[in-house]
Amino acid sequence: MNNGIRCSNCGAEVFSTSAVCRYCNTPIKPEKLLAEGDREKISDVVSAMEETLQVESGNSWITGVAFLFLGVLAVVSFFLYSMLLSSVTTVWVLTIFSGLLLFITFGAVVEYTERKAVGKAYREDVKVRIDEYLKTMNFHRYEFDSVADDLLPKKALLRRFLFTP
């Protein structure tokens, strides 16, 4: 590594692109304070990276397929219940119950696919771009994460990746 940055807690040598020590999870704070102009530059990059993750979170074809499959399953279950049961009330109760289960299943599929898509986009694109930017500008990852933490709303997708080894 040989970049001269050491963890203040355990003394391990760490990358300048690390926000925390990978050995003891202590934040790696730079020795100099970030100038206001530099904070604005990082703010622009944070906004661009969050936008990239937002776009990727909605680009899952699996969500559409799951919606169609579960919709067809709901209709089929209604007709199946209608053929097997004589009570109209029982058919409607079972159909509503099945619909709720399918709705919950769809929500879980959407959440899972979004997490996977965002994680992949971060690892393969956003993290690489952030690291290149920080190296070019000679900033530390902790500075980037601090600015992002101040700037981003609570439910921002980029927050999942702040202050991680």
C-alpha positions in Angstrom: 0.0 0.0 0.0 2.6 2.5 1.1 0.4 5.6 1.1 1.4 6.7 4.5 -2.1 6.5 6.1 -2.2 4.6 9.4 -5.2 3.7 11.6 -5.1 5.8 14.7 -6.5 2.9 16.7 -4.6 -0.3 15.6 -1.8 1.2 13.5 -2.6 -0.8 10.4 -1.7 0.8 7.1 -4.9 1.6 5.2 -6.0 2.8 1.7 -6.8 6.5 1.3 -10.0 5.3 -0.3 -11.1 3.7 3.0 -13.6 5.5 5.3 -12.9 3.0 8.1 -10.1 0.6 9.0 -10.8 -2.8 7.6 -9.2 -4.4 10.7 -10.9 -2.6 13.6 -13.6 -0.4 11.9 -12.2 2.9 13.3 -13.0 5.9 11.1 -10.0 7.0 9.1 -10.1 10.8 9.4 -7.8 12.9 7.3 -5.4 15.3 9.0 -6.5 18.4 7.1 -9.9 20.0 7.1 -11.9 20.1 3.9 -12.3 23.6 2.3 -15.8 24.8 1.5 -15.1 24.7 -2.2 -14.0 21.1 -1.9 -17.2 20.3 0.0 -19.2 21.7 -2.9 -17.3 19.6 -5.4 -17.9 16.5 -3.3 -21.6 17.4 -3.0 -21.9 17.4 -6.7 -20.3 14.0 -7.0 -22.5 12.7 -4.1 -25.7 13.9 -5.9 -24.5 12.2 -9.2 -23.8 8.9 -7.5 -27.1 8.9 -5.7 -28.9 9.6 -9.0 -27.0 6.7 -10.6 -28.2 4.3 -7.8 -31.8 5.7 -8.1 -31.9 4.9 -11.8 -30.5 1.4 -11.2 -33.0 0.6 -8.5 -35.9 0.9 -11.0 -34.2 -1.1 -13.8 -35.1 -4.6 -12.8 -37.0 -6.8 -15.3 -37.6 -9.3 -12.6 -40.1 -7.0 -10.9 -42.2 -6.9 -14.1 -42.1 -10.6 -14.5 -43.0 -11.2 -10.9 -45.9 -8.8 -11.2 -47.3 -10.6 -14.2 -46.8 -14.0 -12.7 -48.4 -13.2 -9.4 -51.3 -11.4 -11.1 -52.0 -14.5 -13.2 -51.7 -16.6 -10.1 -54.3 -14.5 -8.3 -56.8 -14.8 -11.2 -56.2 -18.6 -11.5 -56.7 -19.0 -7.7 -60.0 -17.2 -7.9 -61.3 -19.6 -10.7 -59.8 -22.6 -8.9 -61.6 -21.7 -5.7 -64.8 -21.1 -7.6 -64.7 -24.6 -9.1 -63.7 -26.4 -5.9 -65.9 -24.6 -3.4 -69.7 -24.1 -3.4 -69.8 -21.2 -0.9 -69.4 -17.8 -2.5 -68.3 -16.3 0.8 -65.6 -18.9 1.2 -64.4 -18.3 -2.4 -64.1 -14.6 -1.7 -62.4 -15.0 1.7 -59.8 -17.4 0.2 -59.3 -15.2 -2.8 -58.7 -12.1 -0.7 -56.4 -14.0 1.6 -54.4 -15.4 -1.3 -54.3 -12.0 -2.9 -52.8 -10.5 0.3 -50.2 -13.3 0.4 -49.3 -12.7 -3.2 -49.1 -8.9 -2.6 -46.7 -9.5 0.3 -44.7 -11.9 -1.8 -44.5 -9.3 -4.6 -43.3 -6.7 -2.1 -40.5 -9.0 -0.9 -39.5 -9.8 -4.5 -39.3 -6.0 -5.3 -37.3 -5.3 -2.2 -34.8 -8.1 -2.9 -34.3 -7.3 -6.5 -33.8 -3.6 -5.8 -31.2 -4.4 -3.1 -29.4 -6.7 -5.5 -29.5 -4.2 -8.4 -28.3 -1.3 -6.2 -25.5 -3.4 -4.6 -24.3 -4.5 -8.1 -24.4 -0.9 -9.5 -22.5 0.3 -6.4 -19.8 -2.3 -6.7 -19.3 -2.3 -10.4 -19.8 1.4 -11.2 -20.4 3.9 -8.4 -17.6 2.7 -6.0 -15.1 2.7 -8.9 -16.1 6.2 -9.9 -15.9 7.5 -6.3 -12.5 5.9 -5.8 -11.2 7.4 -9.1 -12.6 10.8 -8.2 -11.1 10.7 -4.7 -7.7 9.7 -6.0 -7.7 12.4 -8.7 -8.7 15.1 -6.2 -6.5 13.7 -3.4 -9.5 13.5 -1.0 -10.1 10.7 1.6 -13.1 8.4 1.6 -14.0 9.6 5.1 -14.3 13.2 3.8 -16.6 12.0 1.0 -18.7 9.9 3.4 -19.0 12.8 5.8 -20.2 15.2 3.2 -22.6 12.5 1.8 -23.9 11.8 5.3 -24.7 15.6 5.8 -26.2 16.0 2.3 -28.3 12.8 1.7 -31.8 12.3 2.9 -32.4 9.5 5.4 -33.7 7.0 2.8 -31.0 7.7 0.2 -29.6 4.5 -1.5 -26.0 5.7 -1.2 -26.3 5.7 2.6 -26.1 1.9 2.6 -22.5 2.2 1.6 -21.2 5.1 3.8 -18.6 4.4 6.4 -18.0 0.8 5.4 -14.7 -0.9 5.1 
